[in-house]
Each structure stands twice: as structure tokens, then as C-alpha cells.
Amino acid sequence: MNMNTKSPYQIKIGKILSVKQMTSMEKMFEIALPGEDLSHAPGQFVEVSLLGIGEAPLSVSSSPTKQGSFELVVRKVGKLTGALHKLKAGDEVGIRGPFGQGFPVRILEGNDLLFVAGGLGIVPLRSLINFVIGNRKNFGKVDILLGCRNPKEMLFHEELAGWKERLDVNFNCTVDKADPDWKGNVGLITSLIPGVTLDSERTFAVVVGPPIMYKFVIMKLLDKNIPERQILISLERHMKCGLGKCGHCQIGNTYCCQDGPVFTYEKVKAIGGAI
Amino acid sequence: MQYNLLNKNQLNDLISFLAREQKVVAPVAQGLNNYAFTEIKNGIQATLNYIPTTLPPKKYFMPQRETLATYDTTQGQNMDPVVEHEKVALFGVHTCDLAGIQCLNMVFSEKPKDQNYLARKNAITIIGYECNAYCDRFASCRLVHNHTPNGGYDLFMTNLGDKFILHVNTPAGEKIIERSHLFSLAAKADLAALERLRQKKREIFEKNEIPIEHEKIPELFDKSYQSKVWADLDKRCVACGNCTNVCPSCYCFDVIDEPNLDLTTGRRYRQWDSCQNETFAKVAGGENFRKERGARQRHRYYRKFRFPIEKFSRFFCTGCGRCSRACMAKIDLKETLVSLIKEQGMENPNAGRQSTIAEKPATF
């Protein structure tokens, strides 16, 4: 017997408004849900679906302050992302979500912020950074540290230049490996942290990057006396269902898709296999 | 009166009564020491004295494959969600499997609720059946307090020798009693016979199968994350996933799209998955968060004995022993626990003895 009831697997139709090639690997998709906003919090993710191919969890890269559409930045690595890369403006995708616990914006308000983004970590972090910039007076001092493997992999060039020019934001970036045109810092993201001046009592560090990065960045942040509960990280796992059921994203006792992906270091440090 | 009697020669009539309104499934012998929950039309097909079936009754709550949606891409990216269910009476479910169903109920009732699971659950009637003795050496139901009934059924049958005594637990169970006209009220003597049987069971299941107190298990696992036992399992496990497939409380799944041959229509379905598969915790970037088989086995044990304590206040191991029976590498749950206990020096050979757990559920 079949019966149509409210299924948590139901998708909403998303219309692609524009597609922008970011690097050789990444494209940015601007997507609108007809008649409504996604209403996400910075740090949340959506399940993007293409029928016959499947679903994949992708972080929302735009700030909720941007209305009418949202942005996803997608690296071509698998079946679903490969198919997404073939789509153009006007095409449809399925959207479920937003899912998960985003960054605790209300708690961050009134405090200094240190953003640390490694590689694709800038994609979800950009949502919070642009939210903070859009509500700049609600936040204290803002430092943004960005690292990636080489200059060719750097995303959001124009936006980064904008952040760099702002007087109310300290922006610094580094690459693991330079090319002849690169004039900036060379070295791992951890090399930028000691140079930041901060008031550890009122600073929240927000860290997003590849799994390998967390341990080393967190060590440097603890050296700066930032309390463990003020270190926020967003963990990458395979959020297959987004509903806290399928088991793929489980870390210890927590389901990354429902309890995360944003956690405090204080919460995850004791969970085996988390970082 | 919560207890009713059924004559043994009327078991067949009960099955026929149930089969008029729904599919009836019961344990059916498939060969030596091999049983499966299978549809029956006649009481004679069912086997009530069985060791746990190869697959637990979870297959009726969460089938190996279950359609979540159908689609037609000529209509764009829209899809039609599907919630499949059918009326089923599960007959002869042992207490370990009742516990497994209770675990799944908790998981899928948690928000966001799983409508696909709940629709099936609401269409299933459960008639439990008491084990009066151990099924085999793999069972550890006493350890997790599942050797006696703890709810999770509509009706629960106990074999008193010449007749069955049935505990009525839900309005659905009551309806069966009323409408089938097969039952008579249990007399004081019958309740006394049931109590004598339970007393005898207390002697058979006199202490925990594994030398540790129930309440100490979370502590054991808190101490055992870095245990050498996991390294041993790493060498032995062949990552086949048998243990999770046969587990009554394992529910992990994958979601897969399957286009039809026309390449425009198709379905999205979910399918049992296993945390023992190598790619289970792998992400698109290539990182695999549980790359080693030992880490995956450890994850499985923690998901039975440690993680659910905080979330659901119960163990997710039901003591049924299926994982040990089905393991191709002879990884035995009881042996694994004994190794962990010995390593931590937490052995208590009399664990569980003279305990009042049958009357009083444990608290953590």
C-alpha cells in the first residue's frame, strides 16, 4: 500500500539563477527557492538532489542577510557534484534543509572574532563572515586568517580584496606553496596565528578547514589562551540523510548532521575520533 | 484482568483469526538451527522453540530496501514521496527481539520523525513469546535484562505446558482477545503457575553470562576506547557487515537513486548499510574517519553498549547473540566483552546474582 504523507525526504525545487566558475575545480551556484527564502543560519547545510543521481550535503556559502537566493560553492569530486557542474542557469535542483546547528550568532555578538579558514573551509565560513560584516556594529574586533594550498585554489578573490580593504576587519592570508606571481605569505595557516593580537577573554575563534587542520590550529589557539568553549569548529562528515538516522556522519555519540556540524572544542575534545 | 488463557489446540485458530485481517509472520524452521520470520497461513508452520532467526523482525519495520520516492524527470526535479506499509501480525517474537524493536522505535520516533518507519510500525501487531530457557551459548540476554518481557508487545504468550497464558498490553491486544473468542480468563492457579515458571527462570538465568554488573558496562567502555582488544578485532574482522545486518538494533542505511530503463523515471530508496563497510564514514574529499576495521568494530560495540546510554537510557545490545552466530571470523560478542573486562580488571564472577532487576529496571 502506498500512502502520501509528509516525508522528511521530500525535496523543494531550487532554480539555478547563475553559475560562476571559481577555479578549475569549483563552481558557485546561486539558487532560489520560488516564493521563499532558505532561512538558514550561517554554518548550516542543505542536501542537494538530482533525481537519478542522488543527494549530497553542501554547506551554504552565502549569508542569510542575502535574500531571495542562496549560494553553494561546489568542488567537483563525485557523482552528484560532477553532475551539478554540468548544470547551467535556469536548470532545477532538489533542495532539502537547511540542516544542522550553525554558528551560535547570538552568543558571538558583542565579542571579538578570529576566523581561521583552511582550503574549502572558507566556503561555509564566508556565510558567517558576511553576516558579521553585514551586522558589523554588533561585533567587536574581527580578524580573518585564510590559508590554501596554492594561489590558484584561492576562492572569492574579489570579496577577499574587499575584506582586505575594510578598516574594521584585519585580513591575512597564506599559501602552502607559492607561484611566481604570489607576493603574500608562504606557509601553513598555523603560522599566521601567533601574529594576531587578541584579548583571549572576549575572543571567539571560528575554525573551518580540512580534518587534518583542526588539531594544529587548535593547539595554536590554546597557546593564545582562548578558552575551549570559545573555539568553534565545523566538522566535515558524510551527512547522508540529514535527519540524524542513517549513521554515516556519527562521531561518538553525536550525529554531525543534527548536533553539528558546528561544535565547540570543549564539546568534541573528549569524543574519540572527532578531530 | 490482564491475563488470558489459550488452549494449545487452539493456536491454529488464533493464527487463522489473525490471518483473516492481515499478513501473519512467525518463525519458521528453514533447516538445522536456521529459522526465519516468514508468512504463515497455518499455526502448524510456526516454530515457537527457536534460536533467534537469521534476520531479526526489524525487516518488517525497516525492510532491506524501501522506496522513499518515485520520480519522473520529464516533470522536472519534482518527486513523489512514498510511504509504504502493510498490515502485519508478528507472531512469536522473543523478548530479545521485542527489545530490538523498542530500540528502533526510539530512534525513528525521535525528531525529525521518520514517517516511513512509523507508518509501518503503526500497522504491525506484535505477539511475543517467552523463552523458558537459553536458546544457545551465544545469547547474553540476562546481561542486558532482556530474558524476561519488558513491554514492547500487544500480547505476550508464555508456555505453561498444557496451555498458553497471555499478557494483554495494549488496546490492540485486547481487541484480539475480545474478537477472536478463543480465550478464557486466567485463574489464580494459572498466575501461580506463571510465577513458578518465572522463579525457575531466575534459576536458569541465575547470573550474568558475562562477569560484569549491568550498571558497570558504561564504565567499562569509558575505560576501553584505547583497548588492545580493538587491535585484535582489527586483525580478525573481514568487514563483511554480517554482524550489523543481523543485529536487531542496527538501522544505518544508504539512500540510492535507481533510474528505470527509460532513464527518465525511477525511484529513490534506502537500503541497509553497515558501519563495517570500508567507505561508510568516508567523505568526498577522501578522508575516511573509520579507516581501520578495528575502529569500525569498536564503533559497533560503542553503539550497542555506550552511546545509547546517554541518548536513550538503554543498551542497544539485546543479547540475542546474532552477531556472534553470523560472524565469519568467529568474533564473539561475549568473548569480546570478557576480554575487555579482564583487561580492565573488572571481573566479577557473581555479577547479576540475587539481583532484583527482573522487577526493577536499571537506572543509569
Boltz contact constraints between the chains, C-beta under 6 A:
constraints:
  - contact:
      token1: [A, 1]
      token2: [B, 86]
      max_distance: 6.0
  - contact:
      token1: [A, 2]
      token2: [B, 82]
      max_distance: 6.0
  - contact:
      token1: [A, 3]
      token2: [B, 83]
      max_distance: 6.0
  - contact:
      token1: [A, 5]
      token2: [B, 83]
      max_distance: 6.0
  - contact:
      token1: [A, 5]
      token2: [B, 115]
      max_distance: 6.0
  - contact:
      token1: [A, 7]
      token2: [B, 81]
      max_distance: 6.0
  - contact:
      token1: [A, 7]
      token2: [B, 115]
      max_distance: 6.0
  - contact:
      token1: [A, 8]
      token2: [B, 112]
      max_distance: 6.0
  - contact:
      token1: [A, 9]
      token2: [B, 68]
      max_distance: 6.0
  - contact:
      token1: [A, 9]
      token2: [B, 69]
      max_distance: 6.0
  - contact:
      token1: [A, 9]
      token2: [B, 81]
      max_distance: 6.0
  - contact:
      token1: [A, 10]
      token2: [B, 81]
      max_distance: 6.0
  - contact:
      token1: [A, 13]
      token2: [B, 77]
      max_distance: 6.0
  - contact:
      token1: [A, 51]
      token2: [B, 71]
      max_distance: 6.0
  - contact:
      token1: [A, 51]
      token2: [B, 73]
      max_distance: 6.0
  - contact:
      token1: [A, 51]
      token2: [B, 77]
      max_distance: 6.0
  - contact:
      token1: [A, 52]
      token2: [B, 257]
      max_distance: 6.0
  - contact:
      token1: [A, 52]
      token2: [B, 259]
      max_distance: 6.0
  - contact:
      token1: [A, 52]
      token2: [B, 266]
      max_distance: 6.0
  - contact:
      token1: [A, 53]
      token2: [B, 257]
      max_distance: 6.0
  - contact:
      token1: [A, 54]
      token2: [B, 257]
      max_distance: 6.0
  - contact:
      token1: [A, 77]
      token2: [B, 284]
      max_distance: 6.0
  - contact:
      token1: [A, 78]
      token2: [B, 284]
      max_distance: 6.0
  - contact:
      token1: [A, 92]
      token2: [B, 76]
      max_distance: 6.0
  - contact:
      token1: [A, 92]
      token2: [B, 77]
      max_distance: 6.0
  - contact:
      token1: [A, 94]
      token2: [B, 77]
      max_distance: 6.0
  - contact:
      token1: [A, 211]
      token2: [B, 287]
      max_distance: 6.0
  - contact:
      token1: [A, 236]
      token2: [B, 283]
      max_distance: 6.0
  - contact:
      token1: [A, 238]
      token2: [B, 283]
      max_distance: 6.0
  - contact:
      token1: [A, 243]
      token2: [B, 112]
      max_distance: 6.0
  - contact:
      token1: [A, 246]
      token2: [B, 252]
      max_distance: 6.0
  - contact:
      token1: [A, 246]
      token2: [B, 253]
      max_distance: 6.0
  - contact:
      token1: [A, 247]
      token2: [B, 252]
      max_distance: 6.0
  - contact:
      token1: [A, 253]
      token2: [B, 307]
      max_distance: 6.0
  - contact:
      token1: [A, 253]
      token2: [B, 310]
      max_distance: 6.0
  - contact:
      token1: [A, 272]
      token2: [B, 225]
      max_distance: 6.0
